[in-house]
Amino acid sequence: MDDLRVPIGTFFAIVGVILIAMSGAHSPLTEAPVNLYAGLSMLVFGAVMLWLAYRGSRTGVPGSK
């Protein structure tokens, strides 16, 4: 069984990069760069998930044979 953290991390990293790229488009509703903040947090979360999946694949899953 594959690790579920890989597709979760990939999805959040891709969406985070898209939001960061779209943060240049100025929204007339707010002064704060909401897309940038959301994109950065999603990118960090995706990177953490991918790092945990990589670390888990190197150490093995506890209890598996």
N, C-alpha and C positions, 0 to 999 in steps of 0.2 A: 504494500500500500504506500502510495506517495505521500509526501508531507504536504499538508494543507497550507502551510505557511508560504510556500512558493507561489501559488497563484494569487493568494491574498496580497503578498508583498509586491508582486508584479503589477497587479491591478492598481493598488494605491500609489505606487511609484509612477506609473504611466499617467494616471489622472492628476497626480501632483505636478508632473512636468507640464501637462496641458494647461492646468490652472495658472502655473507660473508664467507660461508663455502668453496666456490671455490676460495677465494682469496689466499689460501695457495699454489695453483698451480702457479708456477712462469711463467709469460709470457715473452717470449724472445723479444717482440716488444717494451716494455717500462720498465723503472725503477720504475715508480710510481705504487703503488697498486690500480689500477683503479677499480677493482672489489670490493675492500674493501670500497672505497669511495662511489661508486655507491650503494653498498649494504646497507651501513649505512644510506645514504640519503633516500633510498627507505623504509628502516625499520622505520625511523623516520616519514616519510610521512604516511605510513600505520598505525602507532601507533596514529598519530594525527587524521586521519580519523576515526579510531575505537573509540577514545576518544570523538570526536565530535558526533558520532552516539550514544554513550552511554549517553552523556550529553543531546542530543536531545530527547532521549527516556524517560529520567527522567523528563524533563521540558515540554514535549509535543510540538507539532508543532503549531506555531502561526497561528491562523485563522481556525484551524480545530475544529470540534465539537465532 
